[in-house]
Amino acid sequence: MPGNRSTASRAMKRHFSAILPVLAIALAISGCSSQLGQFTGSLRDVGRPNAPAEAGAANIESLARRYDANPGDKAVSIAYGGALRARGQFQQAAAVLQRASIVNVGDKEVAAAYGRALGDVGRFDEAMRVLSQAHSADRPDWRVLSSQGVVSDQMGQHSRAREFYAEALKIVPDNPSVLSNLGLSYLLTRDIAKAEEMLARAASMANADPRIAANLTMVRGLRSQAAAAPATRPAKPKASPAQR
């Protein structure tokens, strides 16, 4: 029935909007001002490799001292930038990694970290440019490809994002972080079925981040609520003779 489909669509949009802040676990996706930025932030956290799950005050202070003693040092800058990102200090992380990129010109690992940091603060065009320098066609890095997908999703370029995820999955088939990013990409375009499929595959992997299962639960709840919408649709009042 057209009326039921319309009601279900409106309900899905309402519920989709409601879960955006929840899915922004830490990116949790971002320092970005738009709803899309908040949402894809969950993509960012799940997909970020080698980032500390928590960055305690003592660890941050230790890294800050080491960084102050040798600004631009590759290893220290990447570790410090990662710890700052984990604490949500995205602007500072970008500044730290920008200095590292100046000192370590052409270093692909620094470029990858800096590109992700630029994505955190919404500098998407710069992020894509820097990330493209973090690997090469003959030596692609699946982590960088996944990051390029995340930034593309944040830019609203979802088809392009999925091409990056597909390339990453050729290198690391069934990688849970890439599958999760792909699933959340589908959720951004309200393809709930594909989002659930990808997140379920990701969550089934032994090394899956627990946040993937949490996102899967939320997606399934969204699907159930949208499916139930027609059944709860209020009855349309009968028109009076004067209204007919």
Secondary structure as GFF3:
##gff-version 3
##sequence-region A 1 244
A	DSSP	alpha_helix	2	23	.	.	.	ID=ss1
A	DSSP	alpha_helix	35	47	.	.	.	ID=ss2
A	DSSP	alpha_helix	57	69	.	.	.	ID=ss3
A	DSSP	alpha_helix	74	86	.	.	.	ID=ss4
A	DSSP	alpha_helix	90	103	.	.	.	ID=ss5
A	DSSP	alpha_helix	108	120	.	.	.	ID=ss6
A	DSSP	alpha_helix	124	132	.	.	.	ID=ss7
A	DSSP	alpha_helix	142	154	.	.	.	ID=ss8
A	DSSP	alpha_helix	158	171	.	.	.	ID=ss9
A	DSSP	alpha_helix	176	188	.	.	.	ID=ss10
A	DSSP	alpha_helix	192	203	.	.	.	ID=ss11
A	DSSP	alpha_helix	210	228	.	.	.	ID=ss12
A	DSSP	three_ten_helix	230	232	.	.	.	ID=ss13
###
